[in-house]
Amino acid sequence: MSENYDAILFLSFGGPESMDDVIPFLENVLRGKNVPRERMLEVAEHYKQFDGISPINEQNRRLIAALEAELAAHGPALPVYWGNRNWHPLLPDTLQQMANDGVRRALAFYTSAFSSYSGCRQYHEDVARAQQPLGPTALKVDKLRAFFNHPGFIEPMVESVSQCLEQIADAKRDETLLLFTAHSIPLAMSETCQYVAQLKEACRLVAEGTGHSHWELAYQSRSGPPQQPWLEPDVCDRINQLHEQKPIKDLVILPIGFISDHLEVLYDIDTEARQLCEQHGIKMHRAATVGKHPRFVQMIRELIVERTSGSPERTAMGEMPPSHDVCPADCCTYTPRRPSHTT
């Protein structure tokens, strides 16, 4: 059956846009998490290299503008509202505005292609928490499905990786490693979700689409305490290992776990990994994230139409089925470690 919705909620992580924003933003991100303050200040130094400006908000503005144009041209004619977990525009303010505007039911697009606690369930919790002050005016929010194997996500990355591979001489191309990266998460989180399986499937689909079989998946941007196991290998550790095992001349890196060039991409890949490659005499070719690629924007509209039209068809590529529309009660469960307190 078709569903009636009043609006689209574009839900993202958020990021600072000045040095004055950085510490308050990081305090929001790390509130309740067992991360030493020293680590937070270390991350703040990363932002200082970029004048305290994360590109994520501006990239989201551009993607939202492209989506609004897509919906205006092809329907459905739904307004798009934007809310963030950690920085302005903050989700509670956005939901209040939506309620004031008379929105009773919204479809939410989460800016994460993959299922995990931090990329899915935590956003559900954010919405539920932000709804509480609204009382009887609270709107119903339904999430669009995860899109890790949707052609509108895969095809733009096939295009960008192919462009990188074409820059490499034929004689060296087959030996070139295609290294995918994604945000590392705690092992305890990864064990309760399909994050790794979905990532590997998306990597395989992109590699298959380019006809390049020499690929690996690495991780970046871990932030937990050293004693807590997180997904590995780290991208820079892997680059060092590759150099030690057999010196390589070319490396293509695609941060597949991100839909746009977040600060983690700018720092961990475009700064640290690139410097490491230069140190080892490796030419790094960085493939583009999907950003506001027209096919990706079209995909978001297709996900919306799935839910508003009542069609049972769900487009997906590869061996894994399309993700569910409604998350099961036990989907992506995780209990973050909280800091201990003494009195």
SELOSE-102840 format. One line per field, with one value per residue (C-alpha): x, y, z; residue in one letter. Coordinates in steps of 0.05 Angstrom, whole numbers, plus 5000, padded with zeros to 4 digits. Each point is the difference from the previous one (the first is absolute). Example, Ala and Ser with C-alpha at 12.3 -4.5 7.8 and 13.67 -1.06 7.14 Angstrom:
residues 2
px: (5246:5027)
py: (4910:5069)
pz: (5156:4987)
rest: (A:S)
***
This chain:
residues 343
px: (5000:5023:5019:4983:5058:5004:5076:5070:5047:5073:5037:5076:5058:5016:5066:5032:5006:5050:5054:4952:4954:5051:5003:4925:4988:5050:4969:4933:5030:5035:4948:4991:5056:5063:5048:5057:4998:5071:4974:4946:5053:5042:4941:4988:5070:4979:4944:5050:5035:4935:4984:4948:4956:4973:4976:4941:4949:5014:4999:4933:4973:5020:4971:4934:4996:5011:4947:4950:5011:4991:4935:4974:5014:4975:4961:4977:4991:5025:5039:5068:5021:5070:5021:5067:5020:5058:4998:4954:4948:4988:4948:4955:4995:4983:4946:4970:4998:4968:4947:4987:4991:4948:5042:4969:5039:5070:5047:5072:5062:5061:5066:5030:4996:5017:4965:5031:4982:5031:4976:4929:4972:5032:4963:4935:5017:5017:4932:4963:5036:4987:4926:4988:4994:4950:4947:4936:5029:5056:5002:5011:5067:5013:5070:5018:5037:5076:5026:5068:4983:4956:5025:4993:5053:5045:5001:5030:5057:5013:5006:5048:5044:5002:5025:5056:5020:5002:5055:5045:5042:4974:5062:4990:4924:4990:5049:4968:4962:4930:4995:4931:4993:4944:4993:5024:4952:5008:5000:4943:4959:5018:4978:4928:4989:5014:5051:5059:4960:4967:5066:5033:4942:5002:5075:4992:4946:5043:5061:4959:4971:5069:5026:5056:5006:5059:4966:4999:4959:5034:4975:5013:4982:4996:4989:4991:5047:5062:4977:4934:5003:4978:4996:5068:5045:5009:5012:5068:5023:4979:5039:5062:4990:4991:5065:5038:4973:5010:5011:4942:4998:4926:4943:4926:4962:4925:4969:4938:4973:4986:4951:5040:5068:4993:5057:5020:5011:5038:5046:5007:5003:5017:5051:5028:4993:5024:5061:5016:4994:5047:5050:4999:5003:4929:4955:4932:4938:4940:4932:4942:4943:4930:4987:4944:5010:4936:4991:5006:4949:4954:5010:4974:4938:4991:5004:4946:4956:5006:4966:4950:4976:4988:5040:5029:5061:5067:5059:5066:5063:5042:4991:4970:4925:4977:4999:4935:4952:4986:5056:4987:4999:5068:5033:5069:4996:5060:5012:5056:5050:4988:5054:5006:4990:5028:4973)
py: (5000:5071:5044:5073:5044:5075:5011:4971:5004:5002:4974:5005:5003:5074:5037:5065:5060:5042:4989:5024:4943:4944:4985:5006:4955:4947:5002:4985:4943:4969:5013:4936:4963:4973:5042:5036:5076:4997:4963:5052:5056:4960:4996:5075:5011:4966:5051:5056:4981:5017:5063:4963:4988:4930:4995:4956:5055:5035:4934:4984:5067:4985:4930:5026:5053:4947:4955:5057:5014:4925:4997:5064:4973:4929:4996:4985:5073:4995:5053:4981:5016:4991:4979:4979:4957:5042:5070:5052:4992:4954:4946:5023:5069:4970:4955:5059:5040:4942:4993:5075:4994:4947:4940:4937:4946:5002:4955:5004:4993:4983:5019:4931:4945:4945:4970:5008:5028:5068:5003:4976:4982:5059:5046:4965:5015:5072:5009:4968:5044:5063:4981:4998:5076:5005:4959:4993:5041:4949:4975:4929:4989:4939:4984:4987:4934:4992:5008:4965:4957:5048:5014:5075:4993:4950:5029:5069:4966:4952:5063:5035:4938:4988:5071:4988:4934:5032:5047:4940:4970:4935:4962:5020:5000:4926:5004:5063:4988:5030:5015:5015:5034:5009:5028:4949:4980:4959:4925:4994:5046:4964:4933:5022:5028:4989:5057:4958:4954:5059:5036:4939:4991:5073:4996:4937:5032:5062:4958:4954:5060:5026:4931:5007:4938:5023:5034:5002:5034:5040:5046:5070:5051:4956:5040:4951:4984:4959:4939:4995:4957:5036:4977:4994:5008:5075:5030:5029:4936:4963:5048:4988:4924:5003:5040:4951:4938:5023:5073:5025:5059:5017:4996:5018:5018:5007:5019:4959:5006:5075:5031:5065:5026:5009:5027:4928:4990:5066:4984:4924:4988:5065:5021:4942:4944:5044:5023:4928:4980:5056:4977:4930:5024:4978:5041:5004:5008:5020:4980:5047:4986:5003:5072:5030:4957:5002:4924:5002:5056:4961:4940:5039:5018:4927:4980:5051:4975:4929:5019:5051:4958:4935:4960:4936:5004:5016:5013:4968:4973:4939:4940:5033:5017:5072:5026:4999:5060:4993:4982:4939:5013:4967:5033:5032:4996:5025:5025:5052:4998:5057:5035:4978:5052:5001:5040)
pz: (5000:4986:5059:5009:5023:5011:4996:4993:5060:4979:5061:5007:5048:4998:5004:5025:4954:5041:5052:5053:4982:5004:5075:5012:4939:5024:5069:4968:4960:5060:5055:5040:4964:5032:4960:5036:4996:4973:4939:4990:5001:4951:4952:5010:4973:4936:4992:5012:4935:4964:5039:5041:4939:4986:4928:5019:5011:4934:4964:5031:4978:4929:5002:5030:4946:4946:5032:5004:4926:4984:5039:4969:4930:5010:5065:5050:5020:5072:5039:5026:5072:5027:5070:5030:5058:5025:4971:4971:4973:5059:4993:5058:4970:4932:5027:5038:4935:4963:5054:4997:4924:5009:4979:5028:4964:4969:4963:5025:4958:5043:4969:5012:4948:5049:5061:5069:5067:4986:4928:5011:5069:5035:4951:5019:5073:4982:4968:5058:5050:4959:4995:5075:5012:4943:5036:4960:4942:4989:4929:4976:4966:4956:4975:4927:4992:5000:4929:5002:4939:4961:4930:5013:5054:4964:4930:5017:5036:4943:4957:5047:5011:4925:4989:5049:4969:4931:5026:5013:4944:4972:5022:5073:5004:5016:5058:5028:5065:5007:5074:5028:5068:5049:5070:5051:5055:5064:4988:5050:4955:4936:5029:5007:4930:4926:4994:4978:4955:4966:4992:4968:4953:4978:4990:4958:4958:4986:4984:4955:4965:4983:4980:5053:5044:5043:5059:5076:5056:5055:5054:5025:5053:5062:5063:5057:5057:4980:5041:4962:4937:4936:4928:4966:4962:5005:4931:5017:5033:4937:4956:5042:4995:4925:4993:5044:4965:4928:4981:4958:4953:4996:5049:4989:5063:5003:5068:4985:5071:4990:4952:4997:5019:5075:5041:5016:4925:4993:5059:5003:4924:4964:5053:5041:4949:4943:5040:5016:4927:4980:5053:4970:4928:4986:4955:5034:4956:5040:4972:5013:5048:4972:5025:4959:4938:4959:5004:5075:5006:4954:5047:5060:4961:4980:5073:5016:4943:5026:5064:4974:4941:5037:4949:5028:4953:5033:4953:5021:4969:5017:5046:5062:5001:5006:5071:5039:5001:5074:5048:5044:5075:5009:4940:5011:5076:5039:5070:4997:5057:5048:5041:5071:5055:5071:5058)
rest: (M:S:E:N:Y:D:A:I:L:F:L:S:F:G:G:P:E:S:M:D:D:V:I:P:F:L:E:N:V:L:R:G:K:N:V:P:R:E:R:M:L:E:V:A:E:H:Y:K:Q:F:D:G:I:S:P:I:N:E:Q:N:R:R:L:I:A:A:L:E:A:E:L:A:A:H:G:P:A:L:P:V:Y:W:G:N:R:N:W:H:P:L:L:P:D:T:L:Q:Q:M:A:N:D:G:V:R:R:A:L:A:F:Y:T:S:A:F:S:S:Y:S:G:C:R:Q:Y:H:E:D:V:A:R:A:Q:Q:P:L:G:P:T:A:L:K:V:D:K:L:R:A:F:F:N:H:P:G:F:I:E:P:M:V:E:S:V:S:Q:C:L:E:Q:I:A:D:A:K:R:D:E:T:L:L:L:F:T:A:H:S:I:P:L:A:M:S:E:T:C:Q:Y:V:A:Q:L:K:E:A:C:R:L:V:A:E:G:T:G:H:S:H:W:E:L:A:Y:Q:S:R:S:G:P:P:Q:Q:P:W:L:E:P:D:V:C:D:R:I:N:Q:L:H:E:Q:K:P:I:K:D:L:V:I:L:P:I:G:F:I:S:D:H:L:E:V:L:Y:D:I:D:T:E:A:R:Q:L:C:E:Q:H:G:I:K:M:H:R:A:A:T:V:G:K:H:P:R:F:V:Q:M:I:R:E:L:I:V:E:R:T:S:G:S:P:E:R:T:A:M:G:E:M:P:P:S:H:D:V:C:P:A:D:C:C:T:Y:T:P:R:R:P:S:H:T:T)
***
